[in-house]
Each structure stands twice: as C-alpha cells, then as structure tokens.
Amino acid sequence: MNVLTWLKQGDPSIERLTNKYLLGQEVKYVDDGYINKYIRLFDEKKKTWGQGIYSPKWISTHYTLLELKYMEIDPNHMVYQEGVKNLVDHLWYNQGLVAKKRYQDMCIVGMMLQCIAYGNIHEPRNREIIDHILDHQFNDGGWNCRWDSGDNPNISSVHTTICVLEGLHEFVKNKYTYRLEDVKQSIEKGVECLLSRHLILNKKTNQELHHSMTTYHYPPRWKYDYLRVLELLASMDYPYDVRMDEALDLLKKDMTQGRLKRGQRIPGLIHFKLEETQYGRFNTLRGLKVLKCYEPNLYQSYINCEI
C-alpha cells in the first residue's frame, strides 16, 4: 500500500484530517477513536481532566484540550466548550494578574487563546487577552514568558513565540474582529522574528538550537520544534521564504519513504498511548501538510510511495 492508504487506516481522527488536508475533501467531525477516549475521561462535575487545570502535565484540562484541538474535535462539542470555559475561569482572572507582580505565563496565554478561538467562544475576557498579548510583544517581534520576571530580557523565546502565534492565527482564522489589523501586524512581526533565525538558529550564536528543537514531537505541548513551526506557517499559507530551507531540509532528511517516525515523547503523564508503531501517522500527516505547501512535487511522490 502507499502512504496515503496507510494514513487512512489510522485512528478516525487521522483519517478525517488526511481527507481534509491532503485530499481537500469536505469532512464531518468525528467523535470516536482517540477523541471519544478523551471525552470519556472528562469529569462532568468538575469540568476537568486529570484532576487539574494546568497540571499535572500532560493529563490536565489545559493539555487535554490542546490534544482535542489538534485532532479537531467538533468545536461545539459540549465537553470541549465546558472544558475551555472552565480553563479560562481558572487561568485568566484579574486581567491576567496571578500574583502581586506576576502575570499569567505568556505561553499559557497563547495556548489558552488557541483553545478559545477554536471553540469560537466570545466573551469580554477575550479582549483582555488580546490586549495583553499585543502590549507585550518584544522589539524583535516575538514574546518571552519572562518579560515580567525582573530579569528584563530583551530577546524573545521561540517557545513563547510559537505558542502565541498559534493562538493569534486561530483568532484570525475563526473570524474574530477585535483589533484585527493589529493582530495581523503582530503575527507578521512574530513570523519575521522566527524567520530571522532561519527557524532553527540561536539568535545570539547563529548556531542550531538545542537538539530537542531540531527534532519533532507529537503532541508538541508548549515546546518549540522545527516541525511545529513549519506546520504553523503552512496552515497560514505563508509564502515560501528562503529562510525556511534549513528547517525544510531537516524535514526531508527525517522522512523515510514519505513517513516520519512517531517522534520523541516529552516526559510526563499521559492518559493513554496514542501510537505504538515505529512510524507515526500524526507526524507523517503534519510533515506531508508542510510539503504539500512548500515542496508540492516531493509531496506528490511521497503520498504515492509504496511502503
């Protein structure tokens, strides 16, 4: 069989995403397979997963909602809607001030915005979140979780920047209108910040980032890696830029007959194992989405590749 057939033999969520993103088909939401397993773990009384909001990692409400979003649960599903609303109640209050001189971690804010926007949830606190993000963008175009730590960093963090960019992109994609032009300009500056580093280079040394960022993971959690940023750019239909080449070369090097391995797992608690095979369908799908956008000829050869 070929790579495309292999993908479609995976979990129902992967089959749906393959049909949607690789074959361009109109698809209905599914709530079986992995998605159903997550739904069944939801505590209906507490409106949580894993007995907590942000922790324990990675079984908490926050990270479970992100996994459901990655798998594209129906955004109107009652469990998703209730989970996100409870998340916001616990993580965004007092206009983000969580201690006397500390605001909510900016990575968390970006990921939370992604969940809110995907669920098309509209409430006054959304505006506070957008204002907070736009007000604390660094001069280099990115963001840093330590902006209010007292260390006074002047260089953004790739981890924080990717989390925020994903949230802002989801905000635009789902047709929110608050400060829309400001948000679009902010996204452009944030992308330029990462491209100025050729996606995988340290800003100070111009050397490759830590090995954990030049490999790939699924789920990515809050961490930056080359596949995560390439997937974001492809999802934005961002025009090809020569500064993507180093990251694209990594992707092509890591692919074997059109497939990626399931990737390194970020240590922590999990609800259940997603994939046991050597090659991972989630990562393969993500890699092919990138190649479809930036290397269409190679993409075509890979999806028809016999395995």
C-alpha positions in Angstrom: 0.0 0.0 0.0 1.0 3.6 -0.3 1.5 6.3 2.3 -1.9 7.8 1.8 -3.7 4.5 2.3 -1.6 3.8 5.4 -2.6 7.2 6.9 -6.3 6.5 6.2 -6.0 3.2 8.1 -5.2 5.0 11.3 -7.4 6.4 14.0 -10.7 8.0 12.7 -9.3 11.5 13.6 -6.2 10.9 11.4 -8.4 9.5 8.6 -10.6 12.7 8.8 -7.6 15.0 8.8 -6.0 13.2 5.9 -9.1 13.6 3.9 -9.4 17.2 4.8 -5.8 18.5 4.4 -4.3 16.1 1.9 -7.3 15.3 -0.3 -9.1 18.6 0.1 -12.4 16.9 0.9 -15.4 18.3 2.8 -15.5 16.2 6.0 -17.7 15.9 9.0 -16.5 16.0 12.6 -15.9 12.6 14.3 -16.1 11.8 17.9 -14.9 8.2 18.1 -11.4 6.7 18.4 -9.0 8.8 20.4 -11.4 11.7 20.6 -14.0 9.5 22.3 -11.5 8.1 24.7 -10.6 11.7 25.8 -14.3 12.6 26.1 -15.0 9.6 28.4 -12.2 10.8 30.7 -13.9 14.2 31.3 -15.1 14.8 34.8 -18.5 16.3 34.3 -18.9 17.6 37.8 -15.5 19.4 38.0 -15.4 20.2 34.2 -11.8 19.0 34.2 -9.4 16.3 33.0 -6.7 14.8 35.2 -7.9 16.4 38.4 -6.4 19.7 37.5 -6.5 22.8 35.2 -2.9 23.3 34.1 -1.2 20.4 35.9 -0.5 17.6 36.3 1.3 17.6 32.9 0.2 16.2 30.5 -3.2 14.9 31.6 -4.6 18.3 32.9 -7.5 20.1 31.4 -5.3 22.5 29.5 -3.2 20.0 27.7 -6.1 17.6 27.0 -8.0 20.4 25.4 -4.9 21.1 23.2 -4.8 17.5 22.1 -8.5 17.5 21.3 -8.0 20.7 19.3 -5.1 19.1 17.4 -7.3 16.2 16.5 -10.1 18.7 15.5 -12.9 17.7 17.8 -16.2 19.3 16.9 -15.5 22.8 18.4 -19.2 23.0 19.5 -19.0 19.7 21.4 -20.4 20.3 24.9 -17.3 18.7 26.6 -14.9 20.9 24.7 -17.0 24.0 25.3 -17.3 23.4 29.0 -13.7 22.5 29.4 -12.5 25.7 27.7 -14.8 27.9 29.7 -13.6 26.3 33.0 -10.0 26.7 31.8 -10.5 30.5 31.2 -12.2 30.9 34.6 -9.1 29.4 36.3 -6.3 30.8 34.2 -7.5 34.3 33.3 -8.8 36.4 36.1 -8.0 39.9 37.4 -6.9 40.8 33.9 -4.2 38.2 33.9 -2.5 39.2 37.2 -1.9 36.0 39.1 0.4 37.4 41.8 1.4 40.8 43.1 3.8 41.4 40.4 3.4 38.4 38.1 1.0 37.9 35.2 -0.1 34.6 33.7 2.7 32.9 31.8 2.6 34.1 28.2 3.0 30.6 26.8 -0.1 29.6 28.7 -2.0 32.7 27.4 -1.1 31.8 23.8 -2.2 28.2 24.2 -5.4 29.2 26.0 -6.3 31.7 23.2 -5.9 28.9 20.7 -8.4 26.8 22.6 -10.8 29.7 23.0 -10.7 30.7 19.3 -11.0 27.2 18.1 -14.2 26.9 20.1 -15.4 30.2 18.7 -16.1 31.3 22.3 -16.9 35.0 22.6 -16.7 36.8 25.9 -15.3 40.1 27.3 -12.1 38.5 28.6 -11.0 37.7 25.0 -10.3 41.4 24.5 -8.2 41.5 27.7 -6.2 38.6 26.4 -5.6 40.1 23.0 -4.6 43.5 24.6 -2.2 41.7 26.9 -0.5 39.8 24.1 -0.2 42.9 21.8 1.0 45.1 24.7 3.9 42.7 25.5 5.4 41.9 22.1 9.2 42.4 22.1 11.0 44.7 19.8 12.4 41.7 17.9 8.8 40.7 17.1 8.5 37.7 19.5 7.4 37.1 23.0 9.0 35.9 26.2 7.4 34.4 29.3 9.9 36.1 31.5 9.0 39.6 30.4 7.8 40.4 34.0 10.3 38.3 35.9 12.7 41.1 36.8 15.4 39.8 34.5 14.4 42.3 31.9 15.1 40.0 28.9 15.3 41.8 25.5 15.3 38.7 23.3 12.2 36.7 22.7 11.7 33.0 23.4 10.9 30.6 20.5 8.8 28.5 22.8 6.7 31.5 23.9 6.5 33.0 20.4 5.2 29.8 18.7 2.5 29.4 21.4 1.3 33.0 21.0 1.4 32.9 17.2 -0.7 29.7 17.1 -3.3 31.4 19.3 -3.3 34.6 17.2 -3.6 32.6 14.0 -6.6 30.7 15.4 -8.1 34.0 16.4 -7.8 35.4 12.8 -8.9 32.1 11.2 -12.1 32.0 13.2 -13.1 35.5 12.1 -12.8 37.4 15.4 -12.7 41.1 14.7 -11.3 42.8 17.8 -8.2 44.7 16.9 -7.9 42.5 13.8 -5.5 44.7 11.9 -3.2 45.0 15.0 -3.4 41.2 15.4 -2.4 40.6 11.8 0.5 43.0 12.0 1.6 41.3 15.3 1.5 37.9 13.6 3.7 39.2 10.7 6.3 40.6 13.2 6.2 37.3 15.1 6.8 35.2 12.0 9.6 37.5 10.9 11.2 37.1 14.3 11.4 33.3 13.7 12.4 33.6 10.1 15.2 35.9 11.1 16.6 32.9 13.0 16.0 30.7 9.9 13.5 28.9 12.2 16.2 26.7 13.8 19.1 29.1 14.7 20.0 30.7 18.0 19.8 34.4 17.7 23.0 35.1 19.7 25.3 32.4 18.3 23.7 31.7 14.9 24.2 28.0 15.7 21.5 25.4 15.6 19.0 25.5 18.5 19.1 22.7 21.1 18.7 19.2 19.6 15.2 19.0 21.1 14.1 21.8 18.8 15.7 20.3 15.7 13.8 17.1 16.0 10.0 16.7 16.3 7.3 15.6 18.8 3.7 14.8 19.0 1.9 16.3 20.8 4.3 19.2 21.0 2.9 20.5 24.3 4.4 24.0 24.9 7.7 23.3 23.3 9.1 24.6 20.0 10.5 22.4 17.3 11.1 22.7 13.6 8.0 20.7 12.5 5.7 22.7 14.7 6.7 26.0 13.2 6.7 24.7 9.7 3.2 23.3 10.2 2.0 26.7 11.5 3.4 28.5 8.5 1.8 26.0 6.1 -1.5 26.4 7.9 -1.3 30.1 7.4 -0.4 29.7 3.7 2.6 31.8 4.4 4.6 32.4 1.3 7.8 30.4 0.8 10.8 32.2 2.2 14.4 31.0 1.6 15.0 31.2 5.3 12.7 28.2 5.7 15.2 26.0 3.9 17.2 24.8 6.9 14.0 23.5 8.6 12.6 22.1 5.3 15.9 20.2 4.8 15.6 18.7 8.3 12.1 17.5 7.4 13.2 16.0 4.1 16.1 14.3 5.9 13.8 12.9 8.6 11.3 11.4 6.1 11.7 7.8 5.1 9.6 6.8 2.1 7.2 9.6 2.8 6.8 8.8 6.5 8.0 10.3 9.8 8.6 8.3 13.0 6.2 8.9 15.9 8.8 11.2 17.4 10.3 11.7 20.8 7.8 11.8 23.6 8.1 14.7 26.0 8.3 13.1 29.5 5.2 13.4 31.7 1.9 11.7 32.5 -0.4 10.7 29.6 -4.0 9.5 29.5 -3.1 6.6 27.2 -0.6 5.9 24.4 -1.5 7.3 21.0 0.7 5.3 18.7 2.8 2.2 19.3 4.3 1.8 15.8 7.7 2.9 14.7 6.3 5.4 12.2 3.7 7.9 13.4 0.7 8.8 11.4 0.2 12.2 13.2 3.7 13.3 12.5 3.6 11.9 8.9 0.4 13.8 8.3 1.9 17.0 9.7 5.1 16.6 7.5 3.0 16.0 4.4 0.9 19.1 5.0 4.1 21.1 5.1 5.5 19.5 1.9 2.1 20.0 0.1 2.5 23.7 0.7 6.3 24.2 0.1 7.5 21.2 -1.8 4.5 20.1 -3.9 6.4 17.8 -6.3 8.1 15.9 -3.4 4.7 15.7 -1.7 3.1 14.0 -4.7 5.9 11.5 -4.9 5.6 10.7 -1.2 1.8 10.2 -0.9 2.1 7.6 -3.7 5.2 6.0 -2.3 4.8 2.2 -1.7 5.6 1.1 1.9 
